[in-house]
């Protein structure tokens, strides 16, 4: 009986506990879930503002109760709070902060959805000028990395080459040649367009663009089908400064230094629907001294050796600039036109004084020659473009037609003067005239159409035609003495005219979709058909280059997380067509011991790119990790052989295979409103092979390549600002050797005055280094060569900037479009408001 009573007591106790738990659970189920959601957009463009910080403040005390971070689409959700009166506060660097009116959350209305919150770009209003607020120097977006050059005061007096050295994933040598993650096969655009000067020589083009004219640099490592298939390494878009101002302004930029000076004027006029821009920037480089050393050891077939030693002092002088006239007109709310004409020039003279060449057979001196070499590298270009864009009431729907005509004239001449045996008088001279011209005419149609009921699917398609012509008129002349008349050499190998016509017709389709809210997909397919016709004026040299068609797929996938982190994967195929600097059959013998010549029969090279990246964000730091694999077939590589006269001869062939396994890490840290620090490290393992079996010509090379940069900015009291920069590029692996690494650094201090209308600053570059010495090596079965190029690049400069005019901002109502030819291998206030809806 006692046991039964105990069981009954236990049974009823369990019933009571179960009933109590059920009651508690029912109360929990009935308790409402409180939530506030919304979407953040940028005023004017209506683009989402991703990763903005969102805080929920108690209305009476202002204490933060909860918070969230907007996702990539600008959407946010705040939860985990109780009923009460609150305000939502939005903050993001580069925009004015916004706080909602008081919101009351009750048990009856626990969920509140805010209509679009509009953020306005941060601005400081002065009496007669509006100065845009600072943004992060580096921005990471879903398909590109952006370097905001307009915020880098150390670039005053520099050019686009100096800007490129600060951009993550890019490397620039002292000659201005740019590579992206180890590949120099990149497409460079200017405001989404490619001009003929960029097609012929990227390094020359960059030196024509002053840094003060650049707003930002966009690096696109995995281009979609919309972009031309050219550029195995990716796409670089240089975005120049534009505005949507009403009124008139005049801006003056100038600097004077030990080795370079610049002067620029930029004027804007905007009245009503029509706007005009007129700008001119020029820069001179002078007193750039250096040195050249070369030691090449050639092993003959009988085992004997020939050692050639060379050295000289060098002098470089240059002047370059870019001038533009722009026009835009808003026809009505949905139609607008833009047109522009731009001119550029670059004149550079390189001199080698006293180039001494000593030749030793075994250890015996057999000849000693003294020369002076004068090289002229001159160019000028003109770009004319016209764009028409039609938008619709349906958001994001757009049709555009763009056209571009571009011409670049090139002069690359040299005179080589040989002294007599006593080194007192000039015995003879050799002159090479090499006149080149690149022309392009492009027409492009693009149509963007959102599909479905929402904005999460977009279909883009279009067509494009590029007609190109490259011409090279070259000739060699000889003369006796220092004042004898030049006589042309009658040999078709040395004097001829070469023309190269290329017609590329393309069509593409691209589909973009958001899947399950957090997944993104962008897939596309492009087809390009290329027709080539090459011809020599002298028919004895024949060229027969077949036409070809290519399918180019691309796929981009992304996954975003609630905290704003993102992981991306991408694949694309790219093609790299050679152009004039690889094709030009002119023989360059400025240094008679190292002769080079282009190959007009080159085929394009094909590259498959695979990429995986991860981005993470905190309140004060941005981190990005990327790893990639790049496989190139038919790679265009320089091939060096020894001629019968013991001269090293360089040309280009499609006999290379190149694999690159790489990574990049970059970080942007904003420790406070006064101090910021960003830097990056890029590295890859290169594996190159020409695939030949003959031991005399077979070549392969492997090695790890590393580069890095760091940038620091500190705001001092009384409108002073201090900035420093350092860049290092490691040894570059080549098929038959390596190119030496180097490092540069700079320090700049800037003071704003007269209510920030003007600024004056002082800069120093490479102030601890007397001379850079870059060591290059060449290794083949019968050639060992080491050359050293020295450059005295220490510079001190004074910078001055002043702005005149009265400006007022208006919201941007349109998106700029234009032609982008992506396919040449080389060798861009009002407060916000929100309407409340309760559910």
Secondary structure by P-SEA (a helix, b strand, c coil): caaaaaaaaaaaaaaaaaaaaaaaaaaaaabbbbbccbbbbcccccccccbbbbbbbccccccccccbbbccccccccccccbbbbbbbbbbcccccccccbbbbccccccccccbbbbccbbbbcccbbbbcccccccccccbbbbccccccccccccaaaaaaaccccccccccccccccccbbbbbccccccccccccaaaaaaacccccccbbbbbcccccccccccccbbbbbbcccccccccbbbbbbcccccccbbbbbbbbbcccbbbbbbbbbbbbcccccbbbbbbbbbccccbbbbbbbbbbbbbbbcccccbbbbbbccccccccccbbbbbbbbbbbbbccbbbbbbccccccccccbbbbbbbbbcccccbbbbbbbccccccccbbbbbbbbbbbbbbbbbbbbccccccccbbbbbbbbbbbbbbbbbbbbbbbccccccbbbbbbcbbbbbbbbbbbbcccccccccbbbbbccccccbbbbbbbbbbbcbbbbbbbccccbbbbbbbbbbbbbbbbbbccccbbbbbbbbbbbbbbbbbbcccccccccccccbbbbbbbcccccccccccccccbbbbbbcbbbbbbbbbbbcbbbbbcccbbbbbbbbbbbbcccbbbbbbbccccbbbbbccccbbbbbbbbbbbbbbbccccbbbbbbbbbbbbbbbccccccccbbbbbbbbbbbbbbbbbbbccbbbbbbbbbbbcccccccbbbbcccccbbbbbbbccccccccccccccccccbbbbbbbbbcccbbbbbbbbbbccccbbbbbbbbbbbbbbcccbbbbbbbbcbbbbcccbbbbbbbbcc
